[in-house]
Every structure is written in structure tokens, then in C-alpha cells.
Amino acid sequence: MIEQKPTASTGYVAETIQGTLFDANELARLSVTQQEWETTTVSASLARMPEHDGLITTSSVPVKRIYTPLDGRSLDYTRDLGLPGEYPYTRGVQPTMYRAKPWTMRMFAGFGTAEDTNARFKYLLKQGQTGLSTAFDMATLYGYDTDHPLAAGEFGKCGVAISSLADMEILFADLPLDKITTSMTINSPAAAIWAMYIVNAEKHGFPMAVLGGTLQNDILKEYSAQKEFLFPPEPSMRLVTDTIEFGTKYMPKWNTISISGYHIREAGATAVQELAFTIADGLAYVDAALERGLKIDEFAPRLSFFFDVHNDFFEEIAKFRAGRRLWAKLMRERYGAKDPRSWLMRCHAQTAGVSLTAQQPEINVIRTATQALAAVLGGTNSLHTNSLDEALALPTERAVLIALRTQQIIAHESGVINTIDPLGGSYFVEALTDQTEQAAMDYINRIDALGGVLACIQNGFFQREIAESAYRYQQEIDQHLRTIVGVNDYVVNEAIKVPTLYIDYEGQKAHLERLDRVRRERDQAAVKRALANLNSVCEGTENTMPAIIEAVRAYATLGEIMDVFRKVFGEYMEPAVF
């Protein structure tokens, strides 16, 4: 709609597009001016010094030479941006953002024995970390006890080994579980590991209602990206929905799922694919909870998200801003959520592990700092910064400290926390935010048209899209269309001298002795009853969490609990995708 509107300073009447920020007459004049600039000033410059070919984002999206108000001609401030803490949350989910409290510095930690990781937790908290984030080893991630044949050689190498409640008791010993929040990165065995955390906390006087934290618990992205699935999608979704329902009823401070784009991006997806596939997964969880009988505003406020932060500074900032706006619209308009908390995309971010190089590992500090700054300017709620040595091994204590200090320097020395969304209004950032949101929504519509997330897992849609993007990106590197410092340019031939963390056999021996002691000393009849009850519950339709908690209290091991699921639900073999 065009209306006549006097300016405050001169009374001059100009044509203005109602709701937008820019005067229509001024945009027309700018269009002429920009065309003249292109044909004169730019042409003369290009004659002297041609531009680089193919300037694109990390996701291969072409980037224009310049962005002006012409790129935001349809921008409506109230509709598209709003104010921080208000719909559509493009500028942040909290009214004062980091001016009141910096993001949670939540460094991912876990290796070796429960004792090793407990010591690392305490070290990080002493150094100023404000939340815990737990990594589990491969045997735990696949639901096996450490002495299972398939666990051979994996003890403690990509996280901490947890085989029973006895390990969990040591892992979080002497930590104020009512005052800190704990994130746990685990998926197929998530319900069992969460039950161990709950039971351990209650044994130490912390009732489940006061516990705060996040369970990753995002099984859908396992089928499309990370591949640590165990059971077919349908029973796996049942277990996730059980945790959402249980948390909604009994644990109001706990985020029962962290819908994770991180692993999708690490597998090779673009920024748009990461955002779109993650939101599509989130909508599938919402649908499952609604089918269970929960009301949208009962559970949606405790949904959370987890995103990768890759190398392209502005693309990552735009991704966070577009994601908040898109999720808010979907929750309010598609699902009719009334509680503003249901509209919030609260997210954790982690710098891109896949961007780290084994070559010249010290320069990974610079990559991580750039990515961390993008996450902060994008408005993340918590952040993990990768360590310089993670392309080689688990991080050493020294490397972790440098990674944590990176966040602290950004928070306390850079000045970026002083104002909210400081890049808001940038012609480039706003245009890229709009472009990212629209491209993500186009993907979501395609997924809906193909039958939804589960259908797209079965027909290989996600796998093909990610594989094609990963292949294209690697081709760009191989053809030198994209420079990776230290890999295909600025190469130095020198030995890698960074010290790496070593997991020794003594830790595994101590862990196995504890596991053996648990099996000998527990009440065997109680374990047998609890596992039989869990089997019966799994064969029915009731929520599995109470039965899992009962089994954990009896010191049933992780492997024993997961074997019940394997028996009832069966194991999943991914169909071949071509």
C-alpha cells in the first residue's frame, strides 16, 4: 500500500510503502545511482584490477558485490525484526541478551573414566565455565557395557565410559546439581542415561524437579547424519516422546531434547540444509508429542536446539537470526501456540569440528575464535568452543583452557555484549537472513510434500542431499575454488608438535573392575524383576521412563537395559541410498 506521508523535518510529502523502512522515491533514486556507480566507478576499477571469480559463502551461495536498502525494500521492522525478547525474536530471545548475563559457557567434556571426567568438570568450573556438557564414549553411545565384544578398543576415547549407575555416581560426585545445568550428548540410550542422572541426583538430595539441563535425545538426525541409531525410527520416536512426556510432568527445568543441526552440518550439509532439516525434525517431535495427548504449550517451552558454527562469519549469523524467526512463526501460526515461551528457539552452539585441520593445528585457535564470535553475534544462548588439537585427538587440559579463554575474551574484552544484535540493520545481514529463512522454508515444504521426516529418512532424501553438498564442497577445495589455509594453500612442511591426550589401559581396568563389582554385589532378584517389568512396558504402550528408572535403581547396567529394547524393538539396518 502507498500512502502520502510528511517527513518530520521538512514537511515534504513522499510516497512510502507502508510498514517498510525505506521511502519509495529514495529507493528509486538509489537504484539509478547504483546503476551509474556500476557503469562508471566500478567499471573503471575492474579495468585496473578484476574481482575474484565465484565469491560464495561456505554453503556455495553467491554473494553480491554490495548490499543496499534496495535489498531490504520489503523489510517491515515489526513483522521481520521486532525487538529483542519479542516476536518474531529475530534479534534475540531475551530482552537484554548479554547485557544482563553472558551466554552459558558450556565446554564439552568427557574422556576415560568417570573419575577422569569428574576432575575435568571441576577444573573447568574453577576456570569460569558456567555449565557442564558431557561426552560419552562409543560403547556408551551404542548402548553397550564396556566389556561387550563390540566395545573393544573404544574405552574412553571419544567421551566418558558409563556402564551403570555406579559410574554416574562418580561422574557427578561433589557437584552442585541444583545450581548448575548439565547437558548430555547421547541419543539412542538417552532415556537410560538420563535415568541414571536422575537417580544419582536423588540419592544425593537433589529431587528431579530442581534439576536443570539438556538431553540431546535427537534420534531423527542420527538416521540422516550421525548414524548412531539402534532401533527402527518408530520405536525410537516412542522413546523420545516418553522422555518429553515425563519431563513435562515431572522436570519443569529440564530440556528433554536438543534438536541438533550440528551433526547434520558436520556430515556435509549447507547452512540452509542444517537449519531446514533441524527445524523439520523439531516439527516431527512436536507432532509426536501432540499425538501423545500433550498440549503444545505444555512441552514446547522446553524444546531446545543445537547448531554448528562454520567458517562463513555472516552466513552463520544470518542462520541463527533466520532460525529464530522461522521457528516462532511455525509455532504460532502452524501449531497455534499461545505461550510466547513456545515460540522461542533457544539454542546451544558449537564451533565447527569439521573445519579444524590436523595441519598447522595452532591456527585452529583463530578459526574457533571467528566462529565463536559469529555465534555470539548471532545470539546463541550457550556455546562450546573447540580445542586446537581436536583434529588429532581428545583435547588436552591446556587446549581446553585456551578454548574457554577464547569465549571469555569475547565476553569481557571485545565489547560485543554491550548492545543487542549489533549487526541488525546491516543491508547484507538482513538480506542474507531473509534469503536463509526462505530457502529453509522451501526445504521444509519439500519434506512435507515427500511425506514428512520419517518418509524422507526411509527414501534417503536427507542422506542424498547431505552427500551431494559434502561432495560439492570437497570438489571446490580440490579444484582450489576454495582456500583452506594450511591444507591447499599456505602449506608448510613440518612435523605436528602438538601434545595429545592419551587414554591408558589402567583406567579401563579400573572401570571394568567396578562393573564386575556392581554385577556381583547388587540385588539380583531386584534386577531381574526390574528388567522383566521394563520388557512388559516396552511390549505395551505406557511410558517407559518409570520402568527405566526402576531398573537403574536396581543397578541394571546400560547394556542390560538396552538389550531389553533390542529384544522388543529390534535393531535397524539403514537402507542403501544411491
C-alpha positions in Angstrom: 0.0 0.0 0.0 1.3 3.5 -0.9 0.4 6.5 1.3 1.4 10.1 1.4 3.4 10.9 4.5 5.1 14.1 5.6 8.6 14.0 6.9 9.2 15.3 10.4 11.9 17.7 9.5 10.7 19.4 6.3 7.1 18.6 5.8 8.0 17.3 2.3 5.4 14.7 1.2 6.9 11.5 -0.1 5.5 8.2 -1.3 6.2 5.5 1.4 5.5 1.8 1.3 3.5 1.3 4.5 5.3 -0.9 7.0 8.7 -0.8 5.3 11.7 1.2 6.4 12.6 2.9 3.2 11.0 5.7 1.2 9.9 4.5 -2.3 11.1 7.7 -4.0 14.5 7.4 -2.3 14.8 3.7 -3.4 14.1 4.7 -7.0 16.8 7.3 -6.8 19.2 4.9 -5.2 18.6 2.4 -8.0 19.6 4.9 -10.6 22.6 6.0 -8.5 23.7 2.4 -8.0 23.5 1.7 -11.8 25.6 4.7 -12.5 28.2 3.6 -9.9 28.3 0.2 -11.6 28.9 1.6 -15.1 31.4 4.3 -14.1 33.3 3.8 -10.8 33.1 0.0 -10.6 33.9 -0.5 -14.3 37.0 1.7 -14.1 38.2 -0.2 -11.0 37.6 -3.6 -12.7 39.6 -2.5 -15.7 42.6 -1.9 -13.4 42.0 -4.8 -11.0 39.5 -7.6 -11.8 37.5 -9.1 -9.0 37.9 -12.7 -7.8 35.6 -15.2 -9.6 33.0 -17.1 -7.7 32.8 -15.3 -4.4 30.4 -17.5 -2.4 29.6 -18.4 1.1 30.8 -21.6 2.8 27.5 -23.1 1.6 28.2 -22.1 -2.0 25.6 -19.3 -2.0 26.7 -16.4 -4.3 27.4 -13.1 -2.6 26.7 -9.8 -4.3 29.2 -7.1 -4.7 27.3 -4.7 -2.4 24.0 -4.7 -0.5 22.0 -1.5 -0.1 18.4 -0.5 1.0 17.3 -1.9 -2.3 17.9 -5.4 -0.9 15.6 -4.6 2.0 12.9 -2.8 0.2 10.2 -5.1 1.6 11.6 -5.2 5.2 9.0 -4.5 7.7 10.6 -3.8 11.1 7.8 -5.0 13.3 7.0 -8.1 11.2 10.5 -9.1 10.3 12.7 -7.9 13.1 10.9 -6.7 16.2 12.6 -6.0 19.5 14.7 -8.5 21.5 12.6 -10.7 23.6 9.5 -10.2 21.5 8.0 -11.9 18.5 9.5 -12.9 16.0 12.7 -13.0 18.0 15.0 -12.3 15.1 17.1 -10.0 17.3 17.3 -12.4 20.3 15.1 -14.4 22.6 15.8 -12.3 25.7 15.0 -8.6 26.2 18.5 -7.6 27.3 20.6 -10.5 26.0 24.2 -10.4 27.1 23.9 -7.0 28.8 22.4 -8.8 31.8 24.2 -12.1 31.6 26.6 -13.6 29.0 25.8 -16.8 27.2 26.4 -20.0 29.1 30.0 -21.2 28.5 29.4 -24.9 28.3 32.5 -26.7 27.3 32.0 -30.3 26.0 34.0 -32.7 28.2 34.3 -36.4 28.7 37.1 -39.0 28.4 38.4 -42.1 30.0 36.9 -43.0 33.4 34.2 -41.3 35.3 37.0 -40.1 37.7 38.9 -38.5 34.8 35.9 -36.6 33.6 34.7 -35.5 37.0 38.2 -34.0 37.5 37.9 -32.2 34.2 34.4 -30.9 35.1 35.8 -29.4 38.4 38.8 -27.9 36.6 36.5 -26.2 34.0 34.1 -24.8 36.6 37.1 -23.5 38.6 38.3 -21.7 35.4 35.0 -19.9 35.0 32.8 -22.3 32.9 29.1 -21.8 33.7 27.6 -25.1 32.7 28.5 -28.8 32.1 28.4 -30.7 28.9 29.0 -34.4 28.8 30.5 -36.5 26.0 30.2 -40.3 26.2 32.4 -42.9 24.6 31.4 -45.0 21.6 30.3 -48.1 23.6 28.0 -45.9 25.8 26.6 -44.1 22.7 25.7 -47.5 21.2 24.2 -48.8 24.5 26.9 -51.5 25.3 28.7 -52.1 28.6 32.5 -51.7 28.3 33.1 -55.4 28.5 31.0 -56.2 25.4 33.0 -57.6 22.5 31.8 -54.7 20.2 33.2 -52.2 22.7 36.8 -53.5 22.4 39.3 -50.7 21.8 36.8 -47.9 22.3 37.1 -47.2 26.0 37.1 -43.5 26.9 38.3 -42.4 23.5 35.5 -40.1 22.4 34.0 -39.5 25.8 33.5 -40.9 29.2 32.5 -44.6 29.7 29.3 -45.1 31.6 28.1 -48.7 32.2 25.9 -48.3 35.3 24.6 -46.0 38.0 27.9 -46.6 39.9 29.8 -44.8 37.1 27.3 -41.9 37.1 27.7 -41.5 40.9 31.4 -40.9 40.4 31.0 -38.8 37.2 28.9 -36.1 39.1 30.4 -36.5 42.6 30.6 -33.4 44.7 29.0 -31.2 42.1 26.1 -28.8 42.9 23.5 -30.4 40.6 20.8 -28.0 41.9 22.8 -24.9 40.9 24.5 -25.9 37.6 22.9 -27.1 34.4 24.1 -30.3 32.7 24.0 -31.2 29.0 24.4 -34.8 27.9 25.2 -35.6 24.3 23.5 -39.0 23.8 20.7 -40.3 21.7 19.6 -43.9 21.3 20.4 -44.7 25.0 19.3 -41.2 26.1 16.4 -42.4 28.3 18.6 -44.8 30.3 21.5 -42.3 30.8 19.0 -39.6 31.8 17.5 -42.1 34.3 21.0 -42.7 35.8 21.5 -38.9 36.2 18.1 -38.6 37.9 18.6 -41.5 40.3 22.1 -40.3 41.2 20.8 -36.8 41.9 18.0 -38.0 44.1 20.5 -40.2 46.1 22.4 -37.0 46.8 19.4 -35.0 47.9 18.5 -33.3 44.6 14.9 -34.1 43.6 14.2 -34.4 39.9 12.1 -31.2 39.9 15.0 -29.0 40.7 17.4 -30.4 38.1 18.2 -28.3 35.1 19.9 -29.4 31.9 19.5 -30.7 28.4 19.3 -34.2 27.0 20.4 -34.3 23.3 18.0 -37.2 22.6 17.5 -36.3 18.9 17.2 -39.6 17.2 16.0 -38.3 13.9 19.3 -36.7 12.9 21.0 -40.0 13.6 19.3 -41.6 10.7 20.2 -38.8 8.3 23.7 -37.8 9.6 25.5 -39.2 12.6 24.3 -42.9 12.2 24.3 -43.8 15.9 20.8 -45.3 15.7 20.0 -48.6 17.3 16.3 -49.3 16.7 13.8 -48.6 13.9 12.6 -45.0 13.7 9.1 -45.7 15.1 10.1 -47.2 18.5 12.9 -44.8 18.7 10.4 -41.9 18.4 8.4 -43.5 21.1 11.3 -43.4 23.5 11.9 -39.7 22.7 8.3 -38.9 23.2 8.3 -40.8 26.5 11.1 -38.5 27.7 9.3 -35.4 26.6 6.1 -36.5 28.4 8.0 -37.5 31.5 9.9 -34.2 31.6 6.8 -32.2 31.0 5.1 -33.8 34.0 8.0 -34.0 36.5 11.0 -32.0 35.4 10.0 -28.4 34.5 13.6 -27.1 34.4 14.9 -29.8 32.0 15.1 -29.6 28.2 14.2 -33.1 27.3 15.5 -32.8 23.7 18.2 -30.7 21.9 17.2 -30.8 18.3 20.5 -30.9 16.7 21.7 -29.5 13.4 25.3 -29.7 14.4 25.8 -33.3 13.3 23.9 -32.6 10.1 26.3 -29.8 9.2 29.3 -31.8 10.2 28.2 -34.6 7.8 28.4 -32.0 5.0 25.2 -30.1 4.9 25.0 -26.5 3.9 23.8 -23.8 6.4 20.4 -23.8 4.9 20.1 -27.6 4.9 21.3 -27.7 8.5 18.6 -25.2 9.5 15.8 -26.7 7.4 16.4 -30.3 8.4 16.8 -29.4 12.1 13.5 -27.5 12.1 11.8 -30.3 10.2 13.0 -32.7 12.8 11.7 -30.4 15.5 8.3 -30.3 13.9 8.2 -34.1 13.8 8.8 -34.2 17.6 6.1 -31.6 18.1 3.7 -33.8 16.1 4.6 -36.9 18.1 4.1 -35.1 21.4 0.7 -33.8 20.2 -0.3 -37.3 19.2 0.6 -38.5 22.6 -2.0 -36.1 24.0 0.2 -33.3 25.3 -0.8 -29.7 24.6 1.6 -27.6 22.6 2.2 -25.0 25.4 2.9 -27.8 27.9 6.1 -29.0 26.3 7.2 -26.6 23.6 8.8 -24.1 26.0 11.4 -26.8 27.0 12.4 -27.7 23.4 15.9 -26.6 22.6 18.2 -26.5 19.6 21.9 -27.1 18.8 23.7 -25.6 15.9 27.1 -25.8 14.2 29.0 -22.6 13.6 31.1 -22.9 10.5 33.7 -20.6 8.9 31.5 -18.1 7.0 31.0 -15.4 9.5 27.9 -13.6 8.1 26.2 -16.7 6.9 26.3 -18.2 10.4 24.9 -15.0 11.9 22.1 -15.0 9.4 21.3 -18.6 10.1 20.7 -18.0 13.8 18.5 -15.0 13.1 16.5 -16.7 10.4 16.1 -19.8 12.6 14.6 -17.9 15.5 12.1 -16.1 13.2 11.1 -19.2 11.3 10.6 -21.3 14.4 8.5 -18.6 16.1 6.3 -18.3 13.0 5.7 -22.0 12.8 4.9 -22.4 16.4 2.5 -19.6 16.5 0.9 -19.9 13.1 1.0 -23.6 12.2 0.5 -25.0 15.7 -1.4 -22.2 17.4 0.9 -22.0 20.4 -0.3 -19.2 22.8 2.5 -19.1 25.3 5.3 -16.8 24.0 7.9 -19.2 25.5 6.7 -21.8 23.0 7.8 -19.5 20.2 11.4 -19.3 21.4 14.2 -21.1 19.6 16.6 -21.4 22.5 19.9 -22.8 21.2 23.3 -24.0 22.1 26.1 -23.6 19.5 29.4 -25.4 18.9 32.2 -24.3 16.7 32.7 -26.5 13.7 34.8 -29.6 14.4 34.9 -30.4 10.7 36.6 -27.1 10.0 39.6 -28.0 12.2 42.8 -29.1 10.4 45.5 -31.5 11.5 47.9 -29.4 9.5 49.2 -26.3 11.5 46.8 -27.1 14.4 47.7 -23.9 16.2 45.8 -21.8 13.7 42.6 -23.7 14.7 42.5 -21.2 17.6 41.8 -18.5 15.0 39.1 -20.5 13.3 37.4 -21.2 16.6 37.6 -17.5 17.7 36.0 -16.4 14.4 33.2 -19.0 14.7 32.6 -18.2 18.4 32.2 -14.5 17.6 29.7 -15.4 14.9 27.7 -17.5 17.3 27.6 -14.6 19.8 26.7 -12.0 17.2 24.0 -14.5 16.0 22.5 -14.6 19.6 23.3 -18.1 20.8 22.3 -18.9 24.4 25.2 -21.2 25.2 28.4 -22.0 23.5 31.2 -24.6 23.3 34.5 -23.7 21.6 36.5 -26.5 20.1 40.1 -27.0 21.1 43.0 -26.6 18.7 44.0 -30.3 18.9 40.6 -31.9 18.2 41.6 -32.9 14.6 44.2 -35.1 16.2 42.8 -36.5 19.5 40.7 -35.6 22.5 41.6 -32.2 23.8 44.3 -31.8 26.5 43.6 -29.7 29.5 45.8 -26.9 28.2 44.0 -26.8 24.8 40.6 -26.8 26.6 41.7 -23.8 28.7 42.6 -21.8 25.6 39.2 -22.7 24.1 37.4 -21.5 27.2 39.5 -18.3 27.4 38.5 -17.6 23.8 34.9 -17.2 25.0 35.9 -15.2 28.0 37.9 -12.7 25.9 34.9 -12.3 23.6 32.6 -11.7 26.6 34.8 -9.4 28.6 37.2 -7.7 26.2 35.6 -7.4 22.7 32.7 -5.1 23.6 30.2 -7.2 21.6 28.0 -7.8 24.7 27.3 -4.0 25.1 24.5 -3.8 22.7 21.9 -6.3 21.4 22.2 -7.7 17.9 24.8 -5.1 16.7 24.6 -6.3 13.1 20.9 -5.9 13.0 20.0 -3.5 10.1 23.1 -4.4 8.1 21.9 -4.5 4.5 23.9 -7.7 3.9 22.9 -9.4 7.1 19.2 -8.7 6.8 19.2 -9.8 3.1 21.0 -13.0 4.0 18.7 -13.6 6.9 15.7 -13.3 4.6 17.3 -15.5 2.0 18.2 -18.2 4.5 14.7 -18.2 6.0 13.0 -18.5 2.6 15.4 -21.3 1.4 14.9 -23.2 4.7 11.1 -22.9 4.4 11.3 -24.1 0.8 13.1 -27.3 2.1 10.5 -27.8 4.8 7.7 -27.6 2.2 9.6 -30.2 0.1 9.9 -32.5 3.1 6.2 -32.2 3.9 5.4 -32.9 0.2 7.5 -36.1 0.3 5.6 -37.4 3.3 7.4 -35.9 6.3 10.6 -36.6 8.1 10.2 -40.4 8.6 9.4 -40.9 5.0 12.4 -38.8 4.0 14.6 -41.0 6.2 13.3 -44.1 4.5 13.5 -42.8 1.0 17.0 -41.4 1.5 16.2 -37.8 0.8 18.2 -36.3 3.7 21.2 -38.6 3.0 21.3 -37.7 -0.7 21.0 -34.0 -0.1 23.8 -34.0 2.5 26.1 -36.3 0.5 25.7 -34.1 -2.6 26.6 -31.0 -0.6 29.6 -32.6 1.0 30.8 -33.8 -2.4 30.4 -30.3 -3.9 32.3 -28.6 -1.1 35.2 -31.1 -1.3 35.3 -30.6 -5.1 35.6 -26.8 -4.5 38.6 -27.4 -2.2 40.2 -29.9 -4.6 39.8 -27.6 -7.6 41.2 -24.7 -5.5 38.0 -22.7 -5.8 38.0 -22.5 -2.1 41.1 -21.9 0.1 41.7 -23.8 3.3 44.7 -22.3 5.0 47.4 -24.9 5.6 45.6 -27.6 3.5 45.5 -26.5 -0.1 47.4 -23.2 0.3 49.9 -21.6 2.7 51.2 -25.1 3.3 54.3 -25.7 5.4 56.1 -29.0 5.6 56.8 -29.6 9.3 56.0 -32.2 11.8 53.0 -31.8 14.1 54.2 -31.0 17.6 51.0 -30.5 19.5 50.8 -32.8 22.6 47.7 -35.1 22.6 45.7 -36.8 25.3 46.4 -40.5 25.8 43.8 -42.9 27.3 45.7 -45.6 29.3 44.8 -49.1 30.0 44.8 -48.6 33.8 41.6 -46.5 33.6 39.8 -49.2 31.6 40.9 -51.8 34.1 39.5 -49.8 37.0 36.2 -49.3 35.1 35.8 -53.0 34.4 36.6 -53.9 38.0 33.8 -51.5 39.1 31.4 -53.0 36.6 32.2 -56.5 37.8 31.7 -55.4 41.4 28.3 -53.9 40.6 27.1 -57.1 39.0 28.3 -59.2 42.0 27.0 -57.1 44.8 23.6 -55.8 43.6 20.3 -57.5 44.4 20.0 -59.9 41.5 16.3 -60.6 42.1 15.5 -56.9 42.0 17.4 -56.5 38.8 15.6 -59.5 37.2 12.2 -58.1 38.3 13.0 -54.6 37.0 14.2 -55.8 33.6 11.1 -58.1 33.3 8.9 -55.1 34.1 10.7 -53.0 31.5 10.2 -55.7 28.9 6.5 -55.8 29.7 6.2 -52.0 29.5 8.1 -51.9 26.1 5.7 -54.5 24.7 2.7 -52.3 25.7 2.1 -48.6 25.3 2.8 -46.9 28.6 5.6 -44.5 29.2 8.9 -46.4 29.6 10.7 -43.8 31.9 9.4 -45.1 35.3 10.4 -48.7 34.4 13.8 -47.5 33.2 14.3 -45.6 36.5 13.4 -48.7 38.4 15.9 -50.7 36.6 18.6 -48.1 37.1 17.9 -48.0 40.9 18.5 -51.8 41.0 21.9 -51.2 39.2 20.9 -52.9 36.0 23.7 -52.0 33.6 23.3 -49.8 30.5 23.8 -52.9 28.2 21.1 -54.9 30.1 18.6 -52.1 29.7 19.4 -51.6 26.1 19.2 -55.3 25.4 15.6 -55.2 26.5 14.9 -52.5 23.9 16.8 -54.5 21.3 14.8 -57.6 22.0 11.4 -55.8 21.9 12.0 -53.2 19.2 14.6 -55.0 17.0 17.7 -53.4 15.5 17.7 -51.1 12.5 19.6 -51.5 9.3 19.8 -48.5 7.1 18.5 -49.0 3.5 21.1 -48.4 0.8 20.9 -44.9 -0.7 22.2 -44.2 -4.3 
